[in-house]
Amino acid sequence: MSSVDKIPDGWVETTLGEVSTRKQYGYTESASTEEVGPKFLRITDIQNDFINWKSVPYCPISDSDLEKYKLQIGDIVIARTGNSTGATATIKEEVNAVFASYLIRFQINPERANYNYIDFLVRSRYWSGFVKSVKSGSAQGGANANDFALFPINLPSLPEQKAIANILTAFDDKIENLQAQNKTLEQTAQTIFAAWFGKYQVGDELPDGWRVGKIYDVLDVQYGFPFKSKLFNEDKKGLPLIRIRDIRKGITGYFTDEEYLNEYIINSGDVLAGMDAVFRPYLWSGQKGLLNQRVCRFIPKKFASRIFVFEFMKPHLSFYEKTKVGTTVIHLGKSDLDFIETVIPNEDVILKFKELSTPIEEKIINNHQQIQTLKKTRDALLPKLMSGQIRVNI
């Protein structure tokens, strides 16, 4: 794992398995939205290496199995199958929860390793590269507990582990704070939009200057391009390629051809939507990238803001998510968007909303940019700290 020829004196080369007291497969049961037992953590509940406990379902379980599978602070859970193989999360709060059978729990030995230190390692490029190599040797495209246990680790003393983890945690805390700010700002904009524009439906008596029209009266739609797969890479060469899964989970692939750059470039703050399976707008929070097929961008007219378009399209896309029928994958096409009839507010009112919401929009985008910078700095610092190339005072 080390990026230097020799680790510092006093450090040891070890593995995830060797610093764990236990590795364990999860509990087999069906999830329930009703509170029939403890929370039931599944692969799908781990997003970007974190858990939103509010959305985690429940499961029935006996007292003896609850004791056996109950998650503890410091546990690291790892997805072992499918496209999510290697996705991790570390339990950092007391919660009444068990973990499902497609997850593996590693319990870190506190006498050998600081779980926060290990947490950063299993969210790093070292871990993603390791998982990729493990998966490539598996016919099922997954991995087992013994595979993950072989993950190599350079381990300094416990005090230095804690000091390193504290430095990296400071970045995460700032990122979390900015994300919370953005959530509050988005909720504020949503509340204002609902108060100004959410009262009227097609068929209602409308205020003067309001009318029924098409979505194209307030926005334009740009559809993505089917980029050639042979020019796709995961080595960060070229520009990020924004696919449906990247809207929600972040960049995983890049595209190297220059031919399409200008027309299909998107930027932070653009309003995007996937056109397969799940239809909802996203205020793009990532870096400059390329708009891939099955993703579209909603471009506001001059009198409208991006937040207006973001809120304006929510109910229309939600309608298709709830009612559109497909065979295996539900698709949203141009003809569907062309068909939409909607209430079009007076342009002067939309412009006033733009004047009010633009500072909110700019703050959200600025926060997103700060988040990207913090992540890059943290990710650049991590391998140097974890290899001993940069030492910390204890």
Summary of the structure (lengths in Angstrom):
residues: 394
radius of gyration: 23.9
end to end distance: 23.2
largest distance: 78.0
contacts: 1193
relative contact order: 0.13
helix: 41%
strand: 22%
